[in-house]
Amino acid sequence: MNTISALNISKSQAKALATNLRLILDARHLSESDLAHALNLPIMTIRRLVSGETADPRISTLKTIADYLNISLDSLTNNNESNPINLMNKSMPQFVPVLDWETAATTASIKEINLKTWEKWHPIATVDQPLSKNAFALPSRPSMQPRFPHGSLFIIEPNEAPHDRDIVLVKISKNSSLSLRELVIDSPKWQLQPIVPGSALLFYEETEHVIVGVVILTLFNSRRGNP
C-alpha cells in the first residue's frame, strides 16, 4: 500500500487552496509572515501556497497549517466560496504519519517526532470519530502473512482504551521490542495472544508490558507484490 508525502493537486484545487488560505488569514487577522513565523516555515512556502503557485504541496506542510488553524486538510483544497463556514469545521479525511517499526519502538510518543519534515503519510477517511494527534500507522511485517497481506497498514490510536478482543500494540519492556497482540481479557488475567503463528502466549504484566495503542483500523493491501 503506497504512502505519499505530497499532494498532486489540479489548478482549480491550487486556486481553491490559495483562496481558502487568504480567507482564513484575513478572518483571523494573520499575515503570511505571521503564519510562517508561528509554524517555523519559510515565508516563501506560505506565499507560494497563498498565490496558488504550488501544484504539489507537501502533506506535512498542509497538515501543520490545518492543525494550527483548526481546520481539516480537505477543507483547505475544497471550493468553499459558496459556504465559507465550512472552513471552520473539521471533516475527513485525516492524515496520519506512517512510522517504521524501529522508530515506533524507540519513540515514547508521536509528539517526540518532528512531523513538519515527516515524509510518509496516509489518508484515513473511514473511522467513526476523529483520530487524536497521537495516532499513527504501522506497516505489516512479512511474518504476519497470510492474515495480513504484505503492504497492509495498522492505524494505531494511543488514546483509545483497550477492550476484550482488540488487537493492541505492545512494547515488551525487557528489550523495548514491539509486538501486535490480540487482547483477551479473562479476569483477573489479560492474555496477549499472538497473531503470528509460532509466537508464545504472553500474560500482561504492568512491569513487563506497555500497551502503546489500539489498532482501530486495518487497511488491507489488495495488490500482490511490493506496496
Buried (B, 14 or more C-beta within 10 A) or exposed (E): BEBBEBBEBEEEBBBBBBBBBBBBBEEEEBEBEEBBEEBEBEEEBBBBBBEBEBBEBBBBBBBBBBBEBEBBBBBBBBEBEEEEEBBEEEBBBBBBBBBEEEBBBEBEEBEEBEBEEBEBBBBBEEBEEEBBBBBBBBBBBEEBEEEBBBBBBBBBBBEBEBEEEBBBBBBBEEEEEBBBBBBBBEEEEBBBEBBBEEBEEBEBEEEEBBBBBBBBBEBEBEEEEEB
